[in-house]
Amino acid sequence: MPDYCFFQQGKQTVVLERSDSDKTARLTEQGYEKQFEEVSAIDEKHALARFADIRREKRIDQHNFLAGAIAMPLIGILTAVAINLFRKK
């Protein structure tokens, strides 16, 4: 299976085989930015679908991290309050 890399400009994403240096240079000249992700896939269509999955998982992970960053201190505060209430009795 060939390896594919991705280039983005705005919301447009272009898929190229990693070995295609001529098209890579042209896209870079046109202002496209090479993305970090590279995947192995059967064809460009499957590579683009995998890229979308990777990006979706990344957004979910960021959301879950932020939710945990907010929830954990709140849980700690509530635990401290509960402990203080039980100690007073």
mmCIF file as gemmi writes it, N, C-alpha and C atoms, coordinates in Angstrom:
data_model
loop_
_atom_site.group_PDB
_atom_site.id
_atom_site.type_symbol
_atom_site.label_atom_id
_atom_site.label_alt_id
_atom_site.label_comp_id
_atom_site.label_asym_id
_atom_site.label_entity_id
_atom_site.label_seq_id
_atom_site.pdbx_PDB_ins_code
_atom_site.Cartn_x
_atom_site.Cartn_y
_atom_site.Cartn_z
_atom_site.occupancy
_atom_site.B_iso_or_equiv
_atom_site.pdbx_formal_charge
_atom_site.auth_seq_id
_atom_site.auth_asym_id
_atom_site.pdbx_PDB_model_num
ATOM 1 N N . MET Axp A 1 ? 0.838 -1.176 0 1 0 ? 1 A 1
ATOM 2 C CA . MET Axp A 1 ? 0 0 0 1 0 ? 1 A 1
ATOM 3 C C . MET Axp A 1 ? 0.885 1.242 0 1 0 ? 1 A 1
ATOM 4 N N . PRO Axp A 2 ? 0.525 2.21 -0.825 1 0 ? 2 A 1
ATOM 5 C CA . PRO Axp A 2 ? 1.319 3.448 -0.854 1 0 ? 2 A 1
ATOM 6 C C . PRO Axp A 2 ? 1.036 4.322 0.362 1 0 ? 2 A 1
ATOM 7 N N . ASP Axp A 3 ? 2.016 5.168 0.666 1 0 ? 3 A 1
ATOM 8 C CA . ASP Axp A 3 ? 1.868 6.134 1.745 1 0 ? 3 A 1
ATOM 9 C C . ASP Axp A 3 ? 1.379 7.45 1.148 1 0 ? 3 A 1
ATOM 10 N N . TYR Axp A 4 ? 0.451 8.084 1.858 1 0 ? 4 A 1
ATOM 11 C CA . TYR Axp A 4 ? -0.121 9.343 1.394 1 0 ? 4 A 1
ATOM 12 C C . TYR Axp A 4 ? 0.138 10.437 2.407 1 0 ? 4 A 1
ATOM 13 N N . CYS Axp A 5 ? 0.314 11.66 1.894 1 0 ? 5 A 1
ATOM 14 C CA . CYS Axp A 5 ? 0.427 12.829 2.756 1 0 ? 5 A 1
ATOM 15 C C . CYS Axp A 5 ? -0.657 13.823 2.346 1 0 ? 5 A 1
ATOM 16 N N . PHE Axp A 6 ? -0.872 14.813 3.185 1 0 ? 6 A 1
ATOM 17 C CA . PHE Axp A 6 ? -1.999 15.718 3.012 1 0 ? 6 A 1
ATOM 18 C C . PHE Axp A 6 ? -1.533 17.158 3.021 1 0 ? 6 A 1
ATOM 19 N N . PHE Axp A 7 ? -2.177 17.954 2.191 1 0 ? 7 A 1
ATOM 20 C CA . PHE Axp A 7 ? -1.911 19.384 2.117 1 0 ? 7 A 1
ATOM 21 C C . PHE Axp A 7 ? -3.233 20.116 2.265 1 0 ? 7 A 1
ATOM 22 N N . GLN Axp A 8 ? -3.213 21.204 3.036 1 0 ? 8 A 1
ATOM 23 C CA . GLN Axp A 8 ? -4.438 21.981 3.236 1 0 ? 8 A 1
ATOM 24 C C . GLN Axp A 8 ? -4.202 23.446 2.935 1 0 ? 8 A 1
ATOM 25 N N . GLN Axp A 9 ? -5.239 24.043 2.367 1 0 ? 9 A 1
ATOM 26 C CA . GLN Axp A 9 ? -5.291 25.487 2.185 1 0 ? 9 A 1
ATOM 27 C C . GLN Axp A 9 ? -6.729 25.879 2.498 1 0 ? 9 A 1
ATOM 28 N N . GLY Axp A 10 ? -6.921 26.546 3.614 1 0 ? 10 A 1
ATOM 29 C CA . GLY Axp A 10 ? -8.281 26.835 4.062 1 0 ? 10 A 1
ATOM 30 C C . GLY Axp A 10 ? -8.968 25.528 4.43 1 0 ? 10 A 1
ATOM 31 N N . LYS Axp A 11 ? -10.121 25.28 3.823 1 0 ? 11 A 1
ATOM 32 C CA . LYS Axp A 11 ? -10.848 24.039 4.095 1 0 ? 11 A 1
ATOM 33 C C . LYS Axp A 11 ? -10.596 22.978 3.037 1 0 ? 11 A 1
ATOM 34 N N . GLN Axp A 12 ? -9.815 23.291 2.035 1 0 ? 12 A 1
ATOM 35 C CA . GLN Axp A 12 ? -9.538 22.345 0.963 1 0 ? 12 A 1
ATOM 36 C C . GLN Axp A 12 ? -8.356 21.455 1.335 1 0 ? 12 A 1
ATOM 37 N N . THR Axp A 13 ? -8.552 20.158 1.167 1 0 ? 13 A 1
ATOM 38 C CA . THR Axp A 13 ? -7.511 19.178 1.47 1 0 ? 13 A 1
ATOM 39 C C . THR Axp A 13 ? -7.155 18.418 0.2 1 0 ? 13 A 1
ATOM 40 N N . VAL Axp A 14 ? -5.86 18.286 -0.057 1 0 ? 14 A 1
ATOM 41 C CA . VAL Axp A 14 ? -5.371 17.554 -1.222 1 0 ? 14 A 1
ATOM 42 C C . VAL Axp A 14 ? -4.561 16.363 -0.724 1 0 ? 14 A 1
ATOM 43 N N . VAL Axp A 15 ? -4.776 15.204 -1.352 1 0 ? 15 A 1
ATOM 44 C CA . VAL Axp A 15 ? -4.074 13.971 -0.997 1 0 ? 15 A 1
ATOM 45 C C . VAL Axp A 15 ? -3.054 13.668 -2.083 1 0 ? 15 A 1
ATOM 46 N N . LEU Axp A 16 ? -1.823 13.39 -1.677 1 0 ? 16 A 1
ATOM 47 C CA . LEU Axp A 16 ? -0.768 13.02 -2.625 1 0 ? 16 A 1
ATOM 48 C C . LEU Axp A 16 ? -0.003 11.819 -2.11 1 0 ? 16 A 1
ATOM 49 N N . GLU Axp A 17 ? 0.508 11.039 -3.043 1 0 ? 17 A 1
ATOM 50 C CA . GLU Axp A 17 ? 1.444 9.987 -2.629 1 0 ? 17 A 1
ATOM 51 C C . GLU Axp A 17 ? 2.7 10.66 -2.113 1 0 ? 17 A 1
ATOM 52 N N . ARG Axp A 18 ? 3.254 10.112 -1.07 1 0 ? 18 A 1
ATOM 53 C CA . ARG Axp A 18 ? 4.414 10.72 -0.438 1 0 ? 18 A 1
ATOM 54 C C . ARG Axp A 18 ? 5.607 10.829 -1.385 1 0 ? 18 A 1
ATOM 55 N N . SER Axp A 19 ? 5.714 9.934 -2.341 1 0 ? 19 A 1
ATOM 56 C CA . SER Axp A 19 ? 6.848 9.922 -3.258 1 0 ? 19 A 1
ATOM 57 C C . SER Axp A 19 ? 6.717 10.926 -4.403 1 0 ? 19 A 1
ATOM 58 N N . ASP Axp A 20 ? 5.591 11.61 -4.526 1 0 ? 20 A 1
ATOM 59 C CA . ASP Axp A 20 ? 5.35 12.542 -5.627 1 0 ? 20 A 1
ATOM 60 C C . ASP Axp A 20 ? 5.881 13.933 -5.279 1 0 ? 20 A 1
ATOM 61 N N . SER Axp A 21 ? 7.195 14.118 -5.458 1 0 ? 21 A 1
ATOM 62 C CA . SER Axp A 21 ? 7.836 15.361 -5.033 1 0 ? 21 A 1
ATOM 63 C C . SER Axp A 21 ? 7.506 16.541 -5.941 1 0 ? 21 A 1
ATOM 64 N N . ASP Axp A 22 ? 7.224 16.299 -7.219 1 0 ? 22 A 1
ATOM 65 C CA . ASP Axp A 22 ? 6.883 17.394 -8.132 1 0 ? 22 A 1
ATOM 66 C C . ASP Axp A 22 ? 5.582 18.079 -7.722 1 0 ? 22 A 1
ATOM 67 N N . LYS Axp A 23 ? 4.552 17.299 -7.473 1 0 ? 23 A 1
ATOM 68 C CA . LYS Axp A 23 ? 3.271 17.875 -7.058 1 0 ? 23 A 1
ATOM 69 C C . LYS Axp A 23 ? 3.377 18.497 -5.671 1 0 ? 23 A 1
ATOM 70 N N . THR Axp A 24 ? 4.206 17.916 -4.816 1 0 ? 24 A 1
ATOM 71 C CA . THR Axp A 24 ? 4.42 18.478 -3.483 1 0 ? 24 A 1
ATOM 72 C C . THR Axp A 24 ? 4.995 19.888 -3.593 1 0 ? 24 A 1
ATOM 73 N N . ALA Axp A 25 ? 5.983 20.06 -4.448 1 0 ? 25 A 1
ATOM 74 C CA . ALA Axp A 25 ? 6.597 21.379 -4.633 1 0 ? 25 A 1
ATOM 75 C C . ALA Axp A 25 ? 5.588 22.372 -5.202 1 0 ? 25 A 1
ATOM 76 N N . ARG Axp A 26 ? 4.775 21.94 -6.165 1 0 ? 26 A 1
ATOM 77 C CA . ARG Axp A 26 ? 3.774 22.833 -6.755 1 0 ? 26 A 1
ATOM 78 C C . ARG Axp A 26 ? 2.735 23.281 -5.726 1 0 ? 26 A 1
ATOM 79 N N . LEU Axp A 27 ? 2.269 22.344 -4.919 1 0 ? 27 A 1
ATOM 80 C CA . LEU Axp A 27 ? 1.278 22.698 -3.908 1 0 ? 27 A 1
ATOM 81 C C . LEU Axp A 27 ? 1.852 23.667 -2.872 1 0 ? 27 A 1
ATOM 82 N N . THR Axp A 28 ? 3.086 23.453 -2.489 1 0 ? 28 A 1
ATOM 83 C CA . THR Axp A 28 ? 3.737 24.338 -1.53 1 0 ? 28 A 1
ATOM 84 C C . THR Axp A 28 ? 3.865 25.746 -2.116 1 0 ? 28 A 1
ATOM 85 N N . GLU Axp A 29 ? 4.201 25.836 -3.392 1 0 ? 29 A 1
ATOM 86 C CA . GLU Axp A 29 ? 4.295 27.14 -4.062 1 0 ? 29 A 1
ATOM 87 C C . GLU Axp A 29 ? 2.936 27.832 -4.124 1 0 ? 29 A 1
ATOM 88 N N . GLN Axp A 30 ? 1.867 27.065 -4.218 1 0 ? 30 A 1
ATOM 89 C CA . GLN Axp A 30 ? 0.519 27.622 -4.306 1 0 ? 30 A 1
ATOM 90 C C . GLN Axp A 30 ? -0.033 28.021 -2.937 1 0 ? 30 A 1
ATOM 91 N N . GLY Axp A 31 ? 0.722 27.779 -1.878 1 0 ? 31 A 1
ATOM 92 C CA . GLY Axp A 31 ? 0.301 28.203 -0.555 1 0 ? 31 A 1
ATOM 93 C C . GLY Axp A 31 ? -0.323 27.12 0.3 1 0 ? 31 A 1
ATOM 94 N N . TYR Axp A 32 ? -0.291 25.88 -0.157 1 0 ? 32 A 1
ATOM 95 C CA . TYR Axp A 32 ? -0.807 24.773 0.647 1 0 ? 32 A 1
ATOM 96 C C . TYR Axp A 32 ? 0.192 24.451 1.746 1 0 ? 32 A 1
ATOM 97 N N . GLU Axp A 33 ? -0.333 24.04 2.899 1 0 ? 33 A 1
ATOM 98 C CA . GLU Axp A 33 ? 0.522 23.646 4.022 1 0 ? 33 A 1
ATOM 99 C C . GLU Axp A 33 ? 0.479 22.137 4.189 1 0 ? 33 A 1
ATOM 100 N N . LYS Axp A 34 ? 1.67 21.531 4.288 1 0 ? 34 A 1
ATOM 101 C CA . LYS Axp A 34 ? 1.738 20.088 4.488 1 0 ? 34 A 1
ATOM 102 C C . LYS Axp A 34 ? 1.297 19.774 5.914 1 0 ? 34 A 1
ATOM 103 N N . GLN Axp A 35 ? 0.443 18.802 6.05 1 0 ? 35 A 1
ATOM 104 C CA . GLN Axp A 35 ? -0.063 18.383 7.347 1 0 ? 35 A 1
ATOM 105 C C . GLN Axp A 35 ? 0.848 17.302 7.931 1 0 ? 35 A 1
ATOM 106 N N . PHE Axp A 36 ? 0.826 17.184 9.238 1 0 ? 36 A 1
ATOM 107 C CA . PHE Axp A 36 ? 1.698 16.248 9.951 1 0 ? 36 A 1
ATOM 108 C C . PHE Axp A 36 ? 1.347 14.792 9.651 1 0 ? 36 A 1
ATOM 109 N N . GLU Axp A 37 ? 0.063 14.508 9.468 1 0 ? 37 A 1
ATOM 110 C CA . GLU Axp A 37 ? -0.4 13.138 9.329 1 0 ? 37 A 1
ATOM 111 C C . GLU Axp A 37 ? 0.013 12.531 7.983 1 0 ? 37 A 1
ATOM 112 N N . GLU Axp A 38 ? 0.413 11.283 8.028 1 0 ? 38 A 1
ATOM 113 C CA . GLU Axp A 38 ? 0.67 10.473 6.84 1 0 ? 38 A 1
ATOM 114 C C . GLU Axp A 38 ? 0.069 9.102 7.089 1 0 ? 38 A 1
ATOM 115 N N . VAL Axp A 39 ? -0.574 8.537 6.059 1 0 ? 39 A 1
ATOM 116 C CA . VAL Axp A 39 ? -1.233 7.239 6.225 1 0 ? 39 A 1
ATOM 117 C C . VAL Axp A 39 ? -0.902 6.33 5.059 1 0 ? 39 A 1
ATOM 118 N N . SER Axp A 40 ? -1.019 5.038 5.292 1 0 ? 40 A 1
ATOM 119 C CA . SER Axp A 40 ? -0.943 4.04 4.238 1 0 ? 40 A 1
ATOM 120 C C . SER Axp A 40 ? -2.366 3.614 3.917 1 0 ? 40 A 1
ATOM 121 N N . ALA Axp A 41 ? -2.696 3.584 2.63 1 0 ? 41 A 1
ATOM 122 C CA . ALA Axp A 41 ? -4.056 3.237 2.237 1 0 ? 41 A 1
ATOM 123 C C . ALA Axp A 41 ? -4.044 2.637 0.837 1 0 ? 41 A 1
ATOM 124 N N . ILE Axp A 42 ? -5.165 2.039 0.478 1 0 ? 42 A 1
ATOM 125 C CA . ILE Axp A 42 ? -5.313 1.413 -0.832 1 0 ? 42 A 1
ATOM 126 C C . ILE Axp A 42 ? -5.296 2.462 -1.935 1 0 ? 42 A 1
ATOM 127 N N . ASP Axp A 43 ? -6.043 3.565 -1.725 1 0 ? 43 A 1
ATOM 128 C CA . ASP Axp A 43 ? -6.108 4.626 -2.723 1 0 ? 43 A 1
ATOM 129 C C . ASP Axp A 43 ? -6.336 5.964 -2.022 1 0 ? 43 A 1
ATOM 130 N N . GLU Axp A 44 ? -6.431 7.028 -2.816 1 0 ? 44 A 1
ATOM 131 C CA . GLU Axp A 44 ? -6.587 8.37 -2.265 1 0 ? 44 A 1
ATOM 132 C C . GLU Axp A 44 ? -7.888 8.53 -1.483 1 0 ? 44 A 1
ATOM 133 N N . LYS Axp A 45 ? -8.941 7.891 -1.962 1 0 ? 45 A 1
ATOM 134 C CA . LYS Axp A 45 ? -10.236 7.993 -1.292 1 0 ? 45 A 1
ATOM 135 C C . LYS Axp A 45 ? -10.159 7.431 0.128 1 0 ? 45 A 1
ATOM 136 N N . HIS Axp A 46 ? -9.549 6.272 0.28 1 0 ? 46 A 1
ATOM 137 C CA . HIS Axp A 46 ? -9.411 5.663 1.6 1 0 ? 46 A 1
ATOM 138 C C . HIS Axp A 46 ? -8.45 6.468 2.484 1 0 ? 46 A 1
ATOM 139 N N . ALA Axp A 47 ? -7.421 7.039 1.879 1 0 ? 47 A 1
ATOM 140 C CA . ALA Axp A 47 ? -6.479 7.865 2.636 1 0 ? 47 A 1
ATOM 141 C C . ALA Axp A 47 ? -7.178 9.1 3.188 1 0 ? 47 A 1
ATOM 142 N N . LEU Axp A 48 ? -8.018 9.737 2.368 1 0 ? 48 A 1
ATOM 143 C CA . LEU Axp A 48 ? -8.743 10.922 2.82 1 0 ? 48 A 1
ATOM 144 C C . LEU Axp A 48 ? -9.74 10.573 3.925 1 0 ? 48 A 1
ATOM 145 N N . ALA Axp A 49 ? -10.378 9.405 3.823 1 0 ? 49 A 1
ATOM 146 C CA . ALA Axp A 49 ? -11.306 8.967 4.87 1 0 ? 49 A 1
ATOM 147 C C . ALA Axp A 49 ? -10.558 8.736 6.179 1 0 ? 49 A 1
ATOM 148 N N . ARG Axp A 50 ? -9.377 8.146 6.109 1 0 ? 50 A 1
ATOM 149 C CA . ARG Axp A 50 ? -8.571 7.913 7.32 1 0 ? 50 A 1
ATOM 150 C C . ARG Axp A 50 ? -8.108 9.23 7.927 1 0 ? 50 A 1
ATOM 151 N N . PHE Axp A 51 ? -7.751 10.184 7.066 1 0 ? 51 A 1
ATOM 152 C CA . PHE Axp A 51 ? -7.349 11.513 7.534 1 0 ? 51 A 1
ATOM 153 C C . PHE Axp A 51 ? -8.497 12.179 8.291 1 0 ? 51 A 1
ATOM 154 N N . ALA Axp A 52 ? -9.709 12.078 7.753 1 0 ? 52 A 1
ATOM 155 C CA . ALA Axp A 52 ? -10.888 12.642 8.426 1 0 ? 52 A 1
ATOM 156 C C . ALA Axp A 52 ? -11.109 11.957 9.775 1 0 ? 52 A 1
ATOM 157 N N . ASP Axp A 53 ? -10.911 10.643 9.838 1 0 ? 53 A 1
ATOM 158 C CA . ASP Axp A 53 ? -11.05 9.914 11.104 1 0 ? 53 A 1
ATOM 159 C C . ASP Axp A 53 ? -10.024 10.383 12.133 1 0 ? 53 A 1
ATOM 160 N N . ILE Axp A 54 ? -8.794 10.571 11.691 1 0 ? 54 A 1
ATOM 161 C CA . ILE Axp A 54 ? -7.735 11.023 12.597 1 0 ? 54 A 1
ATOM 162 C C . ILE Axp A 54 ? -8.076 12.39 13.161 1 0 ? 54 A 1
ATOM 163 N N . ARG Axp A 55 ? -8.521 13.295 12.301 1 0 ? 55 A 1
ATOM 164 C CA . ARG Axp A 55 ? -8.873 14.641 12.751 1 0 ? 55 A 1
ATOM 165 C C . ARG Axp A 55 ? -10.073 14.619 13.689 1 0 ? 55 A 1
ATOM 166 N N . ARG Axp A 56 ? -11.07 13.775 13.408 1 0 ? 56 A 1
ATOM 167 C CA . ARG Axp A 56 ? -12.247 13.665 14.271 1 0 ? 56 A 1
ATOM 168 C C . ARG Axp A 56 ? -11.842 13.148 15.654 1 0 ? 56 A 1
ATOM 169 N N . GLU Axp A 57 ? -10.983 12.125 15.69 1 0 ? 57 A 1
ATOM 170 C CA . GLU Axp A 57 ? -10.509 11.579 16.966 1 0 ? 57 A 1
ATOM 171 C C . GLU Axp A 57 ? -9.722 12.623 17.75 1 0 ? 57 A 1
ATOM 172 N N . LYS Axp A 58 ? -8.96 13.438 17.048 1 0 ? 58 A 1
ATOM 173 C CA . LYS Axp A 58 ? -8.185 14.483 17.708 1 0 ? 58 A 1
ATOM 174 C C . LYS Axp A 58 ? -9.114 15.506 18.364 1 0 ? 58 A 1
ATOM 175 N N . ARG Axp A 59 ? -10.178 15.91 17.662 1 0 ? 59 A 1
ATOM 176 C CA . ARG Axp A 59 ? -11.141 16.855 18.246 1 0 ? 59 A 1
ATOM 177 C C . ARG Axp A 59 ? -11.829 16.253 19.47 1 0 ? 59 A 1
ATOM 178 N N . ILE Axp A 60 ? -12.185 14.97 19.396 1 0 ? 60 A 1
ATOM 179 C CA . ILE Axp A 60 ? -12.83 14.293 20.528 1 0 ? 60 A 1
ATOM 180 C C . ILE Axp A 60 ? -11.885 14.239 21.72 1 0 ? 60 A 1
ATOM 181 N N . ASP Axp A 61 ? -10.618 13.901 21.464 1 0 ? 61 A 1
ATOM 182 C CA . ASP Axp A 61 ? -9.629 13.844 22.545 1 0 ? 61 A 1
ATOM 183 C C . ASP Axp A 61 ? -9.453 15.208 23.208 1 0 ? 61 A 1
ATOM 184 N N . GLN Axp A 62 ? -9.398 16.275 22.409 1 0 ? 62 A 1
ATOM 185 C CA . GLN Axp A 62 ? -9.255 17.617 22.976 1 0 ? 62 A 1
ATOM 186 C C . GLN Axp A 62 ? -10.472 17.978 23.819 1 0 ? 62 A 1
ATOM 187 N N . HIS Axp A 63 ? -11.651 17.641 23.331 1 0 ? 63 A 1
ATOM 188 C CA . HIS Axp A 63 ? -12.873 17.927 24.082 1 0 ? 63 A 1
ATOM 189 C C . HIS Axp A 63 ? -12.884 17.17 25.408 1 0 ? 63 A 1
ATOM 190 N N . ASN Axp A 64 ? -12.531 15.892 25.357 1 0 ? 64 A 1
ATOM 191 C CA . ASN Axp A 64 ? -12.511 15.083 26.58 1 0 ? 64 A 1
ATOM 192 C C . ASN Axp A 64 ? -11.462 15.589 27.567 1 0 ? 64 A 1
ATOM 193 N N . PHE Axp A 65 ? -10.326 16.015 27.069 1 0 ? 65 A 1
ATOM 194 C CA . PHE Axp A 65 ? -9.286 16.548 27.94 1 0 ? 65 A 1
ATOM 195 C C . PHE Axp A 65 ? -9.773 17.804 28.647 1 0 ? 65 A 1
ATOM 196 N N . LEU Axp A 66 ? -10.392 18.714 27.88 1 0 ? 66 A 1
ATOM 197 C CA . LEU Axp A 66 ? -10.892 19.947 28.485 1 0 ? 66 A 1
ATOM 198 C C . LEU Axp A 66 ? -12.009 19.669 29.485 1 0 ? 66 A 1
ATOM 199 N N . ALA Axp A 67 ? -12.868 18.706 29.166 1 0 ? 67 A 1
ATOM 200 C CA . ALA Axp A 67 ? -13.942 18.355 30.101 1 0 ? 67 A 1
ATOM 201 C C . ALA Axp A 67 ? -13.354 17.812 31.401 1 0 ? 67 A 1
ATOM 202 N N . GLY Axp A 68 ? -12.32 17.004 31.306 1 0 ? 68 A 1
ATOM 203 C CA . GLY Axp A 68 ? -11.663 16.463 32.496 1 0 ? 68 A 1
ATOM 204 C C . GLY Axp A 68 ? -10.925 17.538 33.269 1 0 ? 68 A 1
ATOM 205 N N . ALA Axp A 69 ? -10.35 18.499 32.553 1 0 ? 69 A 1
ATOM 206 C CA . ALA Axp A 69 ? -9.617 19.581 33.209 1 0 ? 69 A 1
ATOM 207 C C . ALA Axp A 69 ? -10.554 20.456 34.025 1 0 ? 69 A 1
ATOM 208 N N . ILE Axp A 70 ? -11.798 20.538 33.614 1 0 ? 70 A 1
ATOM 209 C CA . ILE Axp A 70 ? -12.78 21.324 34.363 1 0 ? 70 A 1
ATOM 210 C C . ILE Axp A 70 ? -13.392 20.489 35.484 1 0 ? 70 A 1
ATOM 211 N N . ALA Axp A 71 ? -13.681 19.233 35.204 1 0 ? 71 A 1
ATOM 212 C CA . ALA Axp A 71 ? -14.393 18.384 36.162 1 0 ? 71 A 1
ATOM 213 C C . ALA Axp A 71 ? -13.518 17.972 37.349 1 0 ? 71 A 1
ATOM 214 N N . MET Axp A 72 ? -12.266 17.665 37.126 1 0 ? 72 A 1
ATOM 215 C CA . MET Axp A 72 ? -11.425 17.155 38.203 1 0 ? 72 A 1
ATOM 216 C C . MET Axp A 72 ? -11.243 18.155 39.344 1 0 ? 72 A 1
ATOM 217 N N . PRO Axp A 73 ? -10.939 19.421 39.091 1 0 ? 73 A 1
ATOM 218 C CA . PRO Axp A 73 ? -10.859 20.361 40.221 1 0 ? 73 A 1
ATOM 219 C C . PRO Axp A 73 ? -12.194 20.511 40.949 1 0 ? 73 A 1
ATOM 220 N N . LEU Axp A 74 ? -13.283 20.482 40.21 1 0 ? 74 A 1
ATOM 221 C CA . LEU Axp A 74 ? -14.602 20.58 40.831 1 0 ? 74 A 1
ATOM 222 C C . LEU Axp A 74 ? -14.853 19.389 41.751 1 0 ? 74 A 1
ATOM 223 N N . ILE Axp A 75 ? -14.483 18.206 41.308 1 0 ? 75 A 1
ATOM 224 C CA . ILE Axp A 75 ? -14.63 17.009 42.141 1 0 ? 75 A 1
ATOM 225 C C . ILE Axp A 75 ? -13.766 17.131 43.398 1 0 ? 75 A 1
ATOM 226 N N . GLY Axp A 76 ? -12.56 17.654 43.238 1 0 ? 76 A 1
ATOM 227 C CA . GLY Axp A 76 ? -11.679 17.847 44.392 1 0 ? 76 A 1
ATOM 228 C C . GLY Axp A 76 ? -12.256 18.809 45.407 1 0 ? 76 A 1
ATOM 229 N N . ILE Axp A 77 ? -12.837 19.9 44.931 1 0 ? 77 A 1
ATOM 230 C CA . ILE Axp A 77 ? -13.45 20.884 45.835 1 0 ? 77 A 1
ATOM 231 C C . ILE Axp A 77 ? -14.635 20.273 46.568 1 0 ? 77 A 1
ATOM 232 N N . LEU Axp A 78 ? -15.495 19.566 45.833 1 0 ? 78 A 1
ATOM 233 C CA . LEU Axp A 78 ? -16.661 18.935 46.459 1 0 ? 78 A 1
ATOM 234 C C . LEU Axp A 78 ? -16.241 17.878 47.476 1 0 ? 78 A 1
ATOM 235 N N . THR Axp A 79 ? -15.179 17.152 47.189 1 0 ? 79 A 1
ATOM 236 C CA . THR Axp A 79 ? -14.673 16.156 48.129 1 0 ? 79 A 1
ATOM 237 C C . THR Axp A 79 ? -14.163 16.828 49.402 1 0 ? 79 A 1
ATOM 238 N N . ALA Axp A 80 ? -13.435 17.931 49.24 1 0 ? 80 A 1
ATOM 239 C CA . ALA Axp A 80 ? -12.925 18.649 50.41 1 0 ? 80 A 1
ATOM 240 C C . ALA Axp A 80 ? -14.075 19.185 51.267 1 0 ? 80 A 1
ATOM 241 N N . VAL Axp A 81 ? -15.105 19.708 50.631 1 0 ? 81 A 1
ATOM 242 C CA . VAL Axp A 81 ? -16.255 20.22 51.368 1 0 ? 81 A 1
ATOM 243 C C . VAL Axp A 81 ? -16.947 19.075 52.117 1 0 ? 81 A 1
ATOM 244 N N . ALA Axp A 82 ? -17.124 17.937 51.468 1 0 ? 82 A 1
ATOM 245 C CA . ALA Axp A 82 ? -17.784 16.781 52.108 1 0 ? 82 A 1
ATOM 246 C C . ALA Axp A 82 ? -16.966 16.288 53.297 1 0 ? 82 A 1
ATOM 247 N N . ILE Axp A 83 ? -15.655 16.246 53.163 1 0 ? 83 A 1
ATOM 248 C CA . ILE Axp A 83 ? -14.8 15.792 54.26 1 0 ? 83 A 1
ATOM 249 C C . ILE Axp A 83 ? -14.917 16.75 55.444 1 0 ? 83 A 1
ATOM 250 N N . ASN Axp A 84 ? -14.919 18.037 55.156 1 0 ? 84 A 1
ATOM 251 C CA . ASN Axp A 84 ? -15.065 19.024 56.245 1 0 ? 84 A 1
ATOM 252 C C . ASN Axp A 84 ? -16.41 18.892 56.943 1 0 ? 84 A 1
ATOM 253 N N . LEU Axp A 85 ? -17.464 18.631 56.204 1 0 ? 85 A 1
ATOM 254 C CA . LEU Axp A 85 ? -18.787 18.462 56.804 1 0 ? 85 A 1
ATOM 255 C C . LEU Axp A 85 ? -18.836 17.24 57.711 1 0 ? 85 A 1
ATOM 256 N N . PHE Axp A 86 ? -18.216 16.137 57.309 1 0 ? 86 A 1
ATOM 257 C CA . PHE Axp A 86 ? -18.22 14.927 58.122 1 0 ? 86 A 1
ATOM 258 C C . PHE Axp A 86 ? -17.318 15.056 59.344 1 0 ? 86 A 1
ATOM 259 N N . ARG Axp A 87 ? -16.239 15.785 59.256 1 0 ? 87 A 1
ATOM 260 C CA . ARG Axp A 87 ? -15.348 15.956 60.388 1 0 ? 87 A 1
ATOM 261 C C . ARG Axp A 87 ? -15.963 16.798 61.495 1 0 ? 87 A 1
ATOM 262 N N . LYS Axp A 88 ? -16.813 17.729 61.135 1 0 ? 88 A 1
ATOM 263 C CA . LYS Axp A 88 ? -17.435 18.603 62.117 1 0 ? 88 A 1
ATOM 264 C C . LYS Axp A 88 ? -18.448 17.873 62.972 1 0 ? 88 A 1
ATOM 265 N N . LYS Axp A 89 ? -18.999 16.795 62.505 1 0 ? 89 A 1
ATOM 266 C CA . LYS Axp A 89 ? -20.043 16.099 63.252 1 0 ? 89 A 1
ATOM 267 C C . LYS Axp A 89 ? -19.458 15.118 64.169 1 0 ? 89 A 1
